[in-house]
Amino acid sequence: MPIKQQGYKTSASFAAEIDAHDSLKKFREMFYIPKQSNGEDAIYLTGNSLGLQPKSTGDYIEQELKDWETLGVEGHFKAKNPWMSYHEFLTEQMANVVGAKPIETVVMNSLTVNLHLLFVSFYRPTKERYKIVIEAGAFPSDQYAVQSQIKFHGFDVENSLIELTPRENEFVLRTEDIERTIFENGDSIALVLLGGVNYYTGQKFDFERIVKAGHKAGAIVGFDLAHAAGNVELKLHDWNADFAAWCSYKYLNSGPGGIAGVFVHERHSESFDLPRFAGWWGHDKETRFLMDKRFIPMRGAEGWQLSNPPIFQLAALKASLDIFEEAGMKRLTEKSRKLTGYLEFLLTEIRDERISVITPSAETERGCQLSIRVKNSDKNLFKAITNKSVIADWREPDVIRVAPVPLYNSFADVYRFAEILRACL
Ligand SMILES: Cc1ncc(COP(=O)(O)O)c(C=O)c1O
């Protein structure tokens, strides 16, 4: 809905009133909010970079420390949450967050590592079909990963990478341009890899159309969901993506460097002929401890695991996924649309040509993040709001990213941020 029709108002009392009626307001209390020096809550708008700590995380980790203390190695089977199967306790909740089936989902490793493991299976370049389509503005780690894969397979990066760029004087990609690029390079494309939500612009892509275009061209389609998982509603299974990977320390609040997630579509669940790097945790769990040296992969995403997982990290992620389950992605994204809509409204009301929002205005084309472009790349504005206890981030060359997160941000946070920004301008 256009922002004018939402009935938003530029007053502290309006923000307070929506907060008072917010059915998700209790969730803010479940998180530690960083404080200003005067003891008041800081305005934390960087859940897109590092999600806040659930107050329950300590207890979840403490439980495992206690079981390790009292049981030693027997904790693998006798812990309250036996470590042997701990990762399985997270599978269904994680699958629900990304719209996948449990067989399609596993938590393991970290994001860039997982992308490489998935490329081993899903980037199989041939002389004719070897190119990778990626956003020119993809997160650098993805750029490094695909470039190194291309070189690893003996191809030349310049000829093998197709980078999607927005049209002149535009900041985000048009779906029809992505489709056209895929169509025009059809036979030569091995892999399309896009971010679900771009880290810089906050643009959410049309997954379904991109998957369709990629598959029509005979390519594999995968997504980096670092900025999408826990932020927007996803239907990875229905959209028919081949694979996806995401981190959990942003919207999924698992803590710095937390354990990551992987999706492999069900139709690949028994593709045992796919090349893959193997480790014992990906081996059939029924026979894992027979210590046979012949590798028999598990069905589904679990078959891509290598090592036994870090239990403390799983515990931290579990604390947050339990909160997600209670709140529900549907309710969260409903609030998110209103909260970010309110932020957009207030930014528009500032009416200052030194700032502009480059994130799409359409609700279907973004998550909670808005990227504010600052004229002349003036970082002083960012420094000024930081001095006033706004925790946002600056991304070179000229963007302040702000992400009101529906689990713990309030309309009052958004209002206070806009007032500080106005004053600093
Ligand atoms: C879109 C995107 N891809 C990849 C990464 C790299 O993540 P990691 O260091 O967990 O591999 C990040 C990190 O912020 C990211 O935002």
The ligand as a Gaussian input file, in Angstrom:
#p B3LYP/6-31G(d) Opt

LIG

0 1
 C       25.299000     -11.545000       1.628000
 C       26.441000     -12.109000       2.398000
 N       27.099000     -13.171000       1.892000
 C       28.138000     -13.720000       2.543000
 C       28.586000     -13.221000       3.749000
 C       29.762000     -13.858000       4.403000
 O       29.373000     -14.554000       5.517000
 P       30.346000     -15.541000       6.339000
 O       31.460000     -14.714000       6.894000
 O       29.474000     -16.036000       7.442000
 O       30.820000     -16.595000       5.427000
 C       27.924000     -12.117000       4.311000
 C       28.359000     -11.569000       5.608000
 O       27.887000     -10.584000       6.109000
 C       26.840000     -11.549000       3.611000
 O       26.187000     -10.494000       4.081000

